[in-house]
Amino acid sequence: MAAPRSFQEIILRLMTYWASKGCAVLQPYDMEVGAGTFHPATTLRSLGNRPWAAAYVQPSRRPTDGRYGENPNRLQHYYQYQVLIKPSPPDLQALYLGSLEAIGIDLNLHDIRFVEDDWESPTLGAWGLGWEVWCDGMEVSQFTYFQQVGGHDCHPVSGELTYGLERLAMYVLGIDHVMDMPFNDPDSPIPLKYGDVFRQTEEEYSRHNFDAATTEMLLRHFEDAEAECEKILSLPPEDPNSGKRIVMAHPAYDQCIKASHLFNLLDARGVISVTERQAYIGRVRALAKKCADAFVQTEAGGFVAEAQA
Amino acid sequence: MPELLIELFSEEIPARMQGAARDNLKKLVTDGLVEAGLTYASAQAFSTPRRLVLVLDGLSSESPTLREERKGPSVSAPEKALEGFLRSTGLTLDQLEKRADKKGEVWFAVMEKPGRQAPEIIAEVLEKVIRNFPWPKSMRWGAGSLRWVRPLHSILCLLSDEAGSTVVPLTIDGITAGDTTAGHRFMAPASFAVTGFEDYAAKLKAAKVVLDPAERAEMIWHDASQLAFAQGLELVEDKGLLNEVAGLVEFPVALMGAIADDFLHLPPEVLQTSMKEHQKFFSVKNPKTGRIEGFVTVANRETADHGETILKGNLKVLSARLSDARFFWEHDLRLVKSEGLEGMGAGLANVTFHNKLGSQKARIDRIEALAREIAPLVGAQPDLAAEAARVVKSDLRSAMVGEFPELQGLMGSYYAREAGLPDTVANACKGHYAPLGPSDAVPSEPVTVAVALADKIDTLTGFWAIDEKPTGSKDPFALRRAALGVIRLILSNDLRLPLSKKLAYGVLKNCIWIGVQAGKTAVDDVKSFAEKFDADPTALNTMLGPITAEIPDVELRQDGRTNVSEDLISFFHDRLKVFLKDEGIRHDVIDAVLAMPGSDDLTLVVKRAEALSAFLKTEDGGNLIQGFKRANNILTQAEAKDGVEYSYGADVKFAEADEEKTLFAALDAAEAALAPAMAAEDFATAMAEMAKLRAPIDAFFTAVQINAENAIVRRNRLNLLSRIRQICLSVADLTKLEG
C-alpha cells in the first residue's frame, strides 16, 4: 500500500480499516478527557455482557505535558485513536497488525514487538494486562485486555487498542518535530502543517494551564462536579415524568470526567501536594466506581428487567 | 518407551516470567505424572515469547496395577464389625474371602486398583497444571473463563514412540489439543503438524524459531560481540539484559549502530541506563577511551534490507531519548553551577521522607549531625563528613535522577565535581548508599563510611522510634538491608564503634524531631545536643524529658539510652547472627559471645566469635568445654545445695592429689597468660592458653573426688572449680554452647 502523506490520511485510513473490520466508527466525546479510555464508549461499554465494537479518535488533554509548542514530541492536547472490541476476538493481534499495514508500515521491513506493559488507571479503578507495541524500538500503541473497570470484573473481556496518533504519524511520515508534520495533503491548494493548526493553541493553553487558570475556581468546580455526580446517582431509577426506569449513568459519568480533568488542571497549576494527590485520585475513582455501578443497572450495561407479571 | 511433547502456544509471554514458567511447567507436570504412577527418564523445558514447551523422554505407557489386601474381622465377629469393614472397603460380602488365621476364620478383602493408560493420566495432569498455573499475574480473555498469562491459542500434546505418534485427547475451555503449531509470527506464520520432539525442533528451526532460550542468548551474545569486535569496539556485558532480550525474540538478529557525536559527552552510565531501560539496547564501548560509543539492538527478524529500516528507526528513537537525557544533564549542570550542589537539593525541604519523620531536609540534618559524631571513630574529618552529608542526597532533585532513579548517588558525584567540591565529597555521594546487597562492595573511604553509617543508622533509629519495624516477610523500608549494611561497614573496615550509643543518639535525634513537629519544645540545636549527649546524661534528661514523654514507647534512661535503642541493638544482633551463620559460625557460638560485655562493638564480637569457633574445632577445645561444663554443673549443684557461692579462696595447701596440685599450677599459669592476651583482644592466644587447661582438668576429674569427706577439702575443691569457671567465662559465656 502506498505510504500516507499526511496526519489526516493516517487517521482516515485507520477509520476505513476498522470500519471494514466491523467497528462502529464513533466521533470524539464532547468533553475534555485525559485519554481515549475516558470516552464512555470505552469506560462504560466495557462493562456488562453486551457485545460491542467501536473505533474513534479522541482529543486528549494532559495539562502537565504542555511545552508551549516547542518540544518536538510533547503536547498538552493530542489525539488518541481508540478501538474497543468486546468480547476480545481471538485474532485481535492479527487485526491490529493489519491496521499497521493499512497505514503504510511494511511488516516485512520493520520489527514489531509486543513488550509487556500492564495498564492501570487509578482514577478509573481499572486495570488490564497486555503490551506496549514496539515498531523498531518505538512504542506505537498500547494493547490491553481489560480485566476490571470501575471496580467491576470485565465479563466478557474487552480488547482495547490505543494509538498515540501524533507519534505514530511522525514515525510513518518521517517527521522529527510534531509541528512540521503535514496535517492535510502537502500538495493541497492550502497545505497546512500540524503547527499551523496547533502551535498557537499549545502556547495559549500552556500559559493558561501553568499560570492563569484560577485555582480557587477549579477547586470549587471539582467539588461541584463531585457533588453533582453523587446527586444524580442518588435519585431513584423511576423517572416520575415518563414513568420509565431511567438510571442516569452517563450524565453522572460526565461529572466524573469533569472532576478528573479539573484535577489534572490543578495538578498542572502545582497546587496539589504529593499526599493530597492520592486523595484526589481516590475521590475521582470513587465517582468512577459509582458510575460503573449505575451503568450495569442500565440496559446497555446488561441489566435485564424482571419479567413483568 | 514413549516420548511426551507438550507445547502451550499463546500471545507474547512477558520475558521476565519465562524462566520461572519453564521450571514450573516441568515440575508440576512431572510431579503430577509421577504421583499418578508414571515414570520418566528425563525432562526438558523451553520457552519463546509465544510458547512454553516440555518434552519428557522414556515415559512409561501406563501406571502399574496396585493390589491391596486388608484383613477384616473374624467370621464369627458381630454383624456390626462386618458391616463397618464392608463400608470401609467399598465391597460386598460375596467379594470377600475367608481365610484361616491363628484365631480361626477371618474375612479378607483383596482390592485391585487397575493401572491406567498414560494418555488418560497426562490429560488429567495437564489440565490441572494449566488451570492452576502459578503465573505472577494472569488474565481472562474473550468470553472464556480460563486464566493464562496472555490468551492461550493452542495446545500441542503428543505421545510418540517407534510405532508412531498420537495426540493426547484433551480439551480445556474450548481449546482441543492437537499435533500442530505455528512458526515465527512474521517470517513463517503458517501452521504445521509434527510427529515428535525431534521433528518439532527441526521444523521450528526451519520456521525461524530458535526454541532454546540459552541458544538464543548465545546467538545474541556471539553476534553482538562480533559486530562490536569488527569495529575495534567491545560489548558491555549485561547478563540480566541478555536474558530479557532472549525472552523477547524467537529469531534474534543483532544490529549495531553508533551514538551520534552530540551525545558522547554524556556520562557513560547515563548512556547505558537510558539505552537499556528505554530500548533494551546493549552498550558498546571503545576500549581505548572507555567511552560508550555505540549500541546493539536485537531485532526479532531478518529483512530484505538487512535490517537497515529497523536500525534507522531505532536510531531515531535513541536520538529522541538521548536528547531528553542531554536536556536533563545540561539542566542539572546549569543548576549546580549557579546554586551549588546544596542548592540543587534545596527543594528537599518540600519532599516528604516519611510523614512521621518529616521531610528529606529534616532527615539530611539528622544524618549530618550523626555523620559528624561518627567521623572521628572512622578516621574522617568531622567537618568534611558533615559537608558531604549535607549534599549526598541533593541529586534526588536533579532532572536526571527524576528520570532514572537508579542513577542516584552516581549523578551526585558528577555534580559534586562540577560544583568544585572535594573528591572525598563526590565519592561519598556515589558510595554512601552502599553496601546494598550482600555481595555489594563495601566503601572504605572514611568520609563515605561516616555518611553511609549515619544514613543507615538514622533510617533505622527513625523507623524504630515510630515503631515501624520489619515483621515476617514485610520490610517495606528495607531496614534489614540497612542493618546488614551497617554490620558490613563496621566489620570490613575493622571499626570500633560503640553501636548502642550511636543508636541511642539516633533514636533521640529522631525523637527530638518528632517532638519539635508536635510543638513540644525547640531542642534542635544539633551541637548543643551532641555535647550534652556525650558529657552529661542528666542534663540530657532535662532537655529531652518533655519530648520523649510525648512519644509512646520511648523511655529515656539516666545514661541517655532508651528501651527503643536496646530493642534495636538486639535487631542488629539477630542480623549479625544471620550474617555470621553464612560465614560458618554456629548460632550458639554467637550467643556465647553476645552474652559478654561490649556486645555492641561488632568488630570485637566477631573477633571473639571467630576465635571461639576455631577453638571449638580443635580437639583440646571440644574437650575443654566438656571439662568446663562438668566443673560448672558440679559447682552449680553444690552452690544450690549449700546455698553459698564458691567463688574465692581455693588454696593449694589443701590440695591432696598430685593432679590437684598440677591443676592449681596450670590455673595460675593460665590466669597470668590470659590477662594480657585478653587486654590485647588477642582471643586466639587467650584460647590457646585456655586449651592448656584441658589435660590438667581431665586428669583432675579422673583422679579426684570433689565431694570429699573432709569438708575443708571439699570446699577447697569447689573453690578450685570456681576458678576454672571464672577463667573459662572470661573468654565467652561457654554455658550457652550446645552439646
Chai-1 contact restraints between the chains, C-beta under 6 A:
chainA,res_idxA,chainB,res_idxB,connection_type,confidence,min_distance_angstrom,max_distance_angstrom,comment,restraint_id
A,P87,B,G142,contact,1.0,0.0,6.0,A-B,restraint_1
A,P87,B,A143,contact,1.0,0.0,6.0,A-B,restraint_2
A,S88,B,W141,contact,1.0,0.0,6.0,A-B,restraint_3
A,S88,B,G142,contact,1.0,0.0,6.0,A-B,restraint_4
A,L107,B,F186,contact,1.0,0.0,6.0,A-B,restraint_5
A,L109,B,T303,contact,1.0,0.0,6.0,A-B,restraint_6
A,L109,B,T309,contact,1.0,0.0,6.0,A-B,restraint_7
A,D111,B,A299,contact,1.0,0.0,6.0,A-B,restraint_8
A,D111,B,N300,contact,1.0,0.0,6.0,A-B,restraint_9
A,D111,B,I310,contact,1.0,0.0,6.0,A-B,restraint_10
A,R113,B,N300,contact,1.0,0.0,6.0,A-B,restraint_11
A,F114,B,E12,contact,1.0,0.0,6.0,A-B,restraint_12
A,E116,B,P14,contact,1.0,0.0,6.0,A-B,restraint_13
A,L129,B,M139,contact,1.0,0.0,6.0,A-B,restraint_14
A,D136,B,I310,contact,1.0,0.0,6.0,A-B,restraint_15
A,D136,B,G313,contact,1.0,0.0,6.0,A-B,restraint_16
A,D136,B,N314,contact,1.0,0.0,6.0,A-B,restraint_17
A,G137,B,Q279,contact,1.0,0.0,6.0,A-B,restraint_18
A,G137,B,N314,contact,1.0,0.0,6.0,A-B,restraint_19
A,G137,B,V317,contact,1.0,0.0,6.0,A-B,restraint_20
A,M138,B,V317,contact,1.0,0.0,6.0,A-B,restraint_21
A,Y145,B,M139,contact,1.0,0.0,6.0,A-B,restraint_22
A,Y145,B,W141,contact,1.0,0.0,6.0,A-B,restraint_23
A,Q147,B,M139,contact,1.0,0.0,6.0,A-B,restraint_24
A,P156,B,A143,contact,1.0,0.0,6.0,A-B,restraint_25
A,V157,B,R140,contact,1.0,0.0,6.0,A-B,restraint_26
A,V157,B,W141,contact,1.0,0.0,6.0,A-B,restraint_27
